[in-house]
Amino acid sequence: MNTIPTHVALIMDGNGRWGKKRGLTRSEGHYAGTKAMEEIIDASTEQGVKILTLYAFSTENWKRPKDEVNYLMSLPIKFFNQKLPEFMRRNIKILISGDIEGLPKKTKKAVEKAMEKTRNNTGLIVNFALNYSSRSEILQAIYRILIDAKKNEISMDDLNEETFEKYLYTRGLPDPDIVIRTGGEKRVSNFLMWQSSESRLCFVDELFPDFSKELYIKAIKDQADDAITWEECAG
Ligand code: FPP
């Protein structure tokens, strides 16, 4: 039996606390988180995961101090600038789930370029949830359905789960098999609420920068083991 999940979703929590614990800034924690994220991307290709969705910035995160928000918005620019050639070599496809229009101009440009460049790649899909909120995602879906209904492009009879999913940011992707959250908190935090209705939930105590490749592999392998409970999955 293949024990590797097709779609892994990850809430990368604990960067700020990790920085503080070391007398560093929260942004330095996010930098360390980006390094951990690179390891998780590597592990996902090695293990044969097909889709990795990473919660990189929620709509709630705009409320953080300006410096931190600016830093978080600069990360995709530096990251894609540096990593795109490698992603092309490794056949990795980048997707974004979230309100791209609400991003600063340079960040928007960087993520659009990453999506465009990797569009035809057929390997691991790395789907960044950026400026993402599950409630906003559902609302914008309803809004666009109403617009299409006005144009007679969809009718009430057509509306079902399958058609609804076509209006979500994650259109075309299968639901996650497992949602992992690092950093010790046992909450969903407005992440993939529609898509994770059948997903296994896995809460890990390690702060995200300490979430090693080994812990990640253990979590995704254990998810197929029906004998354990979700609380024990990375145990
Ligand atoms: C939550 O930790 C984490 C974030 C808000 C950002 C996560 C982003 C990355 C790991 C890198 C993203 C990189 C790219 C290229 C998109 P927190 O700061 O809320 O942790 P805390 O609970 O300790 O405060």
Residues whose N, C-alpha, C, O or C-beta is under 5 A from the ligand:
A	BS01	FPP	M12 D13 G14 N15 G16 R17 W18 H30 G33 T34 M37 Y55 A56 L75 P76 F79
